[in-house]
Amino acid sequence: MGDSASENSQDKIAEEVSRVVEFAKELQDSASTLIAKASSEEQALRQRVVSLDSNIQKLRSSIDSAVKNSTLDHKESEKLDEELYKARCILTDGDASSYLPSKYNGSFLKMFLGPINVRANRKDIQLKVKQEYNGYRDRTAFLFLLLPSALLFLGSKLWNGCLPALPVQLYQAWLLFLYTSLALRENILRANGSDIRPWWIYHHYCAMVMALISLTWEIKGQPDCVNKQRGVKLFLIWAIMQGFAMILQNRYQRQRLYTRIALGKARRMDVVWGETAGVEGQLLLLCPVLFILQGFEAFVGLLLLRTVRDGVVSEWQVVVCGILLVVMAVGNFTHTVETLMAKSRVKAKIKRTKSKPDLDQAKRLR
């Protein structure tokens, strides 16, 4: 009697296991069929998206050719080009953007992350990446202002005007981490369709190299600490100015980007580099600050080179850091001027093509 009950129980368990196995196979088959169908539909949609993108590029070329051959009015070409730009924004700013060919991740991302695709398939994830980048910039701008201020304050009050090596090198280590993380985030944003200018990423590469080299730079103290550390202290003063400028830039660029998106001139993934209307009052304050900052950056670089020439210090690190500071200052100045010139050209174009009500509406959107 007991053996019979035990056998029945075993049979039921065996039947249940067999049923579960069969059900798992059915689910696997259903999932495979669904994935194959979705993959086929996705491929068809991808081809349509790529075809439309190619068609937009061809139409732009046709408009340019028509303008050169004088078969199309210049004002009409500007209107058509603007409509094509809006169509391109719709294509690249919506869910269809995930079906466009992925941008090459680049050697920098491949070096740190390996050969993986960092492009997000969903637009909400892409926007979260951008929001995190903006938040990170805001947080680090305040640290950029706070840390060198603390070093200079402690140097004058606690260390009798002679900075110890360890706090300065810890600060340089933080700068290396900061610029590396910014470069990683910006490369990921570019892979997801953002319009960050390549120079600003290259600028962070230069800053990474400078911070890395600075970690091997011996911070000398007494005797003659004032002359030996003059370049270090000027660099910290420049860093304070940089933090102030970063706060202004973040606020100004954020508001300008909102204006561009509202006018249909930018995509939500864009990081503004200064082509269109913005907040004029802040721009009047920001431009002089940027030019003064760039001039001071070049001055610090030249001062470091001068200390080597005068024999105050002789380390190769000082020479390389001085050259990098001058290169970054010249590059920043050049691209800032290009940005302002592009901004003025677009403003002139808006005045030519827009009616007064449109201009008034644009001013209100600022």
N, C-alpha and C positions, 0 to 999 in steps of 0.2 A: 504493500500500500504506500509506504513511504517512498520506495524506489520509483513507483509510477508518478507520484506527485513531483518528485525531483526531476524526472525526465520531462514531464509536461512543462515545468518551469524553464528548463534548459531550452526546450523547443521554442517557447515563447520568446526568450531572450535572443535566440538565434534568428527567429523570424524578424524580430524588431531590428536587429543589427543589419540583416539583409535589406530590410525596408529602408533603413537610414542610408546604406551604401547606394541603393538604387536612386533614392531621392537626391543624394549628393551628385551622382552622375547626371541626373536630369537637370539639376541646377547648373552644373558645369556646362552642359550642352546648351542650355538656354542662354547662359552668360556669354558663351563663345559666339552664338548666333547674333546676340544683341551687339556685342563688340564689333563683330564683322560688319553688321549693318551700319552701326554708327560710324565705323571707320570709313566705309564706302561713302556715306553721306558727307562726312567731314572732308574727305578728299575732294568730292565734287564742289563743296562750298569753298574749300581752299583755292581750287582752280578759278572759281568765279571771282574771289577776292583779289587774287594775284592778277587776273585778267583786267579787272577794273582799275587796279593800281597802275598797271602798265598803260592802260588807255588814258588815264589822267596825265601820265608823263608824256605820252605822244601828243595829246591835245595842247599841253604847254609848249612843246617844241613847235607845233604847227602855228600857235599864236605868235611865238617869237619870230618864226620865219615870215609870217604874214606881215608883221610890223616892219621887219627889215626890208621886205619887198614893197612896202607902202600900199599893200592891198587891204590893210585893216587899220582903222583909226586908233590912235594911241590911247585915247580915253576909253574907247570900247574895249581895247585889249586889256586895260587895267581892270575893268569891270569883270571881264571874262576870267582873267587870271585870279581875281579875288573869289569868284564863284568856285573855280576849281580848287582853290586853297581850302574853302569851306568844305567842299566834298571830300578832300583829302583828310581834313580834320575829323569829319564824321567817320570816315573809314578807319583812321588810326586811333581815334579816341574812344571808340565803342568796343563792343565784344568782338566785332569782326577783326580787330587788330591782332588777336591771338592766332589768326590764320595767315597773317602775312609772314614772309620768310624771316626767320630769326636773324638778328644781327650777330656778327662774329663777336664772341666774348672778349677776345683780345688776350695777349700774352700775360698781362698782369693778373687777370682773373684766373687764367689757366694755371699760373704759377702758384697762386694761393689756394684755389679751390679744385683744381684738376679739370679735366675735360667734361664738365657738366653744363647743362643748359640752365641758365639762371632766368630765362624769360618766363614770366608768369602767364598762365593761360587765361586767367580771369582778371577782368579789369579792376575789380574791387581789391584784389591782392596787389596789383600794380600800384594802385593809389595808396594803399597802406605802406608800401615800400617808400613812396615819395613822402608821405606824411611823416614817417619815421626819420627820413633824411632831414626834413625841415626842422623837426623837433630836436634832432641831434645837433644841428647847426646852431639852433637857439641856445641849447644848454652849453655847448662848448664855447660859444662867444663870451658868455659870462665868465667861464673859467679862464679863457684867454685874457680877460681883463683882470681877474682876481689874482691868479698865481704870480705873474711877474710883479704886480703891485705889492703882494705880500713879501716877495723876495727882496725888493728894494727897501721896503719899510723895515724888515728885520735886519737887513744889511746895515742900515744907518743907525738903528736904535740898539740892536743886540750884538752885532758883529763888528762894530766900530768901522764901518765903511768898507770892510774887506770880506767879500762873500766866500764862505766855505765851498769846497768843490762838490760835496755830496748833494746839497739842495739844488744846485744849478744842474747837475747831471740828472737828478730825478726829474727836474722840469724838462730837460731835453728828451728824456725817455718818454715822458708824457706827450711831448710834441711829436715824436716818432709814431707813437700809437695813434695820436689824433689824425695826422696826415695820412697814415696808412688806412685807417678806417674810413676817412673821407674819400680817398681814392677808390677803395673797394665799393663803397656805396654809390659813387658817381658812375663807375663802370657798369654796375648792375642797373642803374637808372638808364644809362644809354642803351643797354641791351634790351630794355623794356620800352624804348621809344622816346626817351627824353631828349631834349635838344641842347644839353650842356655843351658849351664850346670846348673843343679838345684842349685848348691852351690851359684852361683852369685845372684840368686833370694833370697835364704836364707840369703845371706849377706845383701841384701837390707832390708829384714825383721828385721834383727838385728839392722841395722842403723836406721830404722824407730822407733824401740823401744827406742834406745838410744836418738834420737832427741826428742821423746815425753817425756821421763824422764827428759831430760835436761831443758825442759820448766818449770818444777817444781823445778829446782835446784836454790837455792838462790845464786845470784852472789854477794859475799861480797866485800866491799871496805875497806876504812880506818877503824881502823889502820892496819898496816902490810899488805897493799894491794898487795905488790909484791909477798909475799909467798902465800897468799890466792888465787891469780889469776894466779899463775904460770901454773897450769894445763890447765886453759882456754887459755892462750896465746900459750902454746905448742900445744894445739889442733888446734888453728888457723894457726900456722906454718905448722902443718901436713896437714891441709886442703889446704893450698897454694901448697904444694908438690903434694897433690892428684890431684888438678886441672891441674898442669903441666903434671903429669903422664897420666891423662885422655885425654889430647890433643894428647900426643904421641901415646897412645893406639888407639884412634879413627883413627888416620891417618894410623898407622901401620896395624891395623886389616882390615881396608877398602881395602888397597892395597893387602893384603894377600888374602882376600876373592875374589877379582877380579881374582887373579891368580888361585885359586882353581876352580872357575866357568869356567875359560877358559880351564883348564885341565880336566874338567868333573869330578872333585873331590868333588864338593859341589853344593848345590841347591841355587837358587836365594833367597830363604827365610831364608837361614842359617845366623846365627850370629857367626862369627868365634871364636873358643875358642882355636885355636893354634895347629892343628895337622900337618900342611903341610908347604911347602916352603913359605917363605915370603921375606921381605926386610931385608937382613942381616945387613946392616949398621944401620938401625933403631933398629933392635933387639939387637944389641950390646949396644946401648944406653938405650933401654927400660928396659932390664933385670936388670942392676944395679940400675936404678931408682926405679923399683918395689920392689926390695929386700931392698933397703934403706928405702923406704916408709913403707914397712911392719914392718921392725925393729923399725922404729920410732913410728909407731902406737902402737906396743907392749910396747915401752918405755913410751909413754904417759899414756897408761892404767896402767902400773905398778906404775908410778909416782902418779896417782890419788889414787891408793890403799895405797901407802906409806904415802900420806898426811893424810889419815884416820888413819893409824896405829900410826903416830906421833902426832895425836891430833890436827893438824892444822885445819882440818874440820871434821865434824862428820855426815854429811847428808848421808842417805842411797843411795841417787841418785848418789853420787860420787862413792860408792862401785860398784853399778850395771853398771855404765858407764865404770869404769875401767875394770871390768870383760868382758863386751861386746867388748871393744877395743882389749883386749888380745885374745879373742876367734876369732874375725874377722881377726886379724893379723896372727894367727896360721893357720886358714882356708885358707886365701889368699895365704900364703906361700906354704902350702901343695899342693894346686891346681895349683899354678904357676909351681912348680917343676914337678908335674904330666904332665902338658901341655908341658914343655920342653922335658921331657923324651919321651912323645908320638911323639913329633916333630922329635926327633932324631931317633926313631924307624922307622917312616915313611920314613925319608930320607934314612936310610939304606936299607929299602925295595925298594925304588925307584932305588937306585944304583945297587941293585941286579937284578932287573927285567927290567930296561930300558937300551936301548942301548945308546951309546954316542950321536948320533944325537938327541935322545929324551931328554937327559939331557941338551944339548945345547939349544934346543927349550924351555925347561922349564925355563932355566936361562934368556933367552930373554924375556919371558912372565913376569918375575918379574919386 
